């Protein structure tokens, strides 16, 4: 279940390219993700860029829920530097 969630969060990165981040003056508090958090994601606004390292790194996702509220979620993800080869 844990790997599936990480893949789902990373898979949303292509959606983040088309949207603009929220205005800087109205930033919501950062919420720390754990597996008990129930996510209500209508639209992903942005995902942080993962560094080119082969280790777990902090990452953030900004999203809008179905009520129109903006959330910032901090989670842990595997870096992009673990390619085979």
Secondary structure, 3 states (H helix, E strand, C coil): CHHHHHHHHHHCHHHHCCCCCCCHHHCCCEEECCCCCCCCCCEEEEECCCCCCCCEEEEEEEEECCCCCEEEEEEEEECCCCCCC
